[in-house]
Amino acid sequence: MAERVVIFKHSLRNAFIPVLTVIGLRFGELLAGAVVTETVFQWPGMGQYAVLAMSRLDFTAIMGFALTVCVLFALVNLVVDLLYSMLDPRVTLL
C-alpha cells in the first residue's frame, strides 16, 4: 500500500475518534463561555438574554434557555455518535 493510503485511511481515522469526542464535549463549554463573553462585552445574544432573565427572575425565559442549551448539546452529541459509526467500522448503530 502507498504511504498516503495508510496514513489517511487507517491511522488518521483511528486518531480522529478521541479528537471528535473532545470536540463534542467542548461544545458545552463554548455555550457556557458565550454567556460570560456576552455579559462582559455587552454583546446581544442568548447568553446576555439568559443573564438578564436570571436577574429579573423570569423563570419561563430561564427554562427556555436551559431547554435550548440542552437540546443543542444533545444534538451535537448525537452527530458525534453518528460520526463514530462512519469513522470506526467496529461501532454499529442498532
C-alpha positions as CSV (number, residue, x, y, z in Angstrom):
1,M,0.0,0.0,0.0
2,A,1.1,3.5,-0.6
3,E,2.1,5.5,2.4
4,R,-0.6,8.1,1.8
5,V,-3.3,5.5,1.9
6,V,-2.0,4.0,5.1
7,I,-1.8,7.5,6.8
8,F,-5.2,8.9,5.6
9,K,-7.3,5.8,5.5
10,H,-6.1,3.8,8.5
11,S,-4.2,5.9,11.0
12,L,-6.0,9.3,10.8
13,R,-9.4,7.6,11.0
14,N,-8.4,6.0,14.3
15,A,-6.7,9.1,15.6
16,F,-9.7,11.3,14.9
17,I,-12.0,9.4,17.2
18,P,-10.7,10.9,20.5
19,V,-10.5,14.3,18.9
20,L,-14.1,14.0,17.9
21,T,-15.0,13.2,21.5
22,V,-13.3,16.2,22.8
23,I,-14.9,18.5,20.1
24,G,-18.4,17.2,21.2
25,L,-17.7,17.8,24.9
26,R,-16.1,21.2,24.3
27,F,-19.3,22.4,22.7
28,G,-20.9,22.7,26.1
29,E,-18.1,24.7,27.3
30,L,-18.5,27.1,24.3
31,L,-22.1,27.6,25.3
32,A,-21.1,28.5,28.8
33,G,-18.3,30.7,27.6
34,A,-20.8,32.6,25.4
35,V,-22.8,33.5,28.5
36,V,-19.7,35.0,30.1
37,T,-18.4,36.7,27.0
38,E,-21.7,38.3,26.0
39,T,-22.2,39.6,29.6
40,V,-18.7,41.1,29.9
41,F,-18.7,42.7,26.5
42,Q,-22.4,43.6,26.4
43,W,-23.0,41.7,23.1
44,P,-26.6,40.9,22.4
45,G,-27.2,37.2,22.3
46,M,-28.6,34.1,24.1
47,G,-26.1,34.5,26.9
48,Q,-26.9,38.0,27.7
49,Y,-30.6,37.2,27.4
50,A,-30.2,34.4,29.9
51,V,-28.3,36.6,32.4
52,L,-31.0,39.3,32.2
53,A,-33.7,36.7,32.7
54,M,-31.9,35.4,35.7
55,S,-31.5,38.9,37.2
56,R,-35.3,39.6,36.7
57,L,-36.3,36.1,37.9
58,D,-38.1,35.4,34.6
59,F,-38.5,31.6,35.1
60,T,-40.1,31.0,31.7
61,A,-37.1,32.5,29.9
62,I,-34.6,30.7,32.1
63,M,-36.3,27.4,31.4
64,G,-36.4,28.2,27.7
65,F,-32.7,29.0,27.7
66,A,-31.9,25.8,29.6
67,L,-34.0,23.7,27.3
68,T,-32.4,25.2,24.2
69,V,-28.9,24.6,25.5
70,C,-29.7,21.0,26.5
71,V,-31.3,20.3,23.1
72,L,-28.3,21.8,21.2
73,F,-25.8,19.8,23.4
74,A,-27.8,16.6,22.8
75,L,-27.9,17.2,19.0
76,V,-24.2,17.8,18.9
77,N,-23.5,14.6,20.8
78,L,-25.9,12.7,18.5
79,V,-23.9,13.9,15.5
80,V,-20.7,12.9,17.2
81,D,-22.1,9.4,17.8
82,L,-23.2,9.1,14.2
83,L,-19.7,10.2,13.0
84,Y,-18.2,7.4,15.2
85,S,-20.0,4.8,13.2
86,M,-18.7,6.4,10.0
87,L,-15.1,6.5,11.2
88,D,-14.9,3.2,13.1
89,P,-16.4,0.1,11.4
90,R,-16.5,-1.7,14.8
91,V,-19.1,0.8,16.0
92,T,-22.5,-0.2,14.8
93,L,-25.9,1.6,15.0
94,L,-28.7,-0.5,16.4
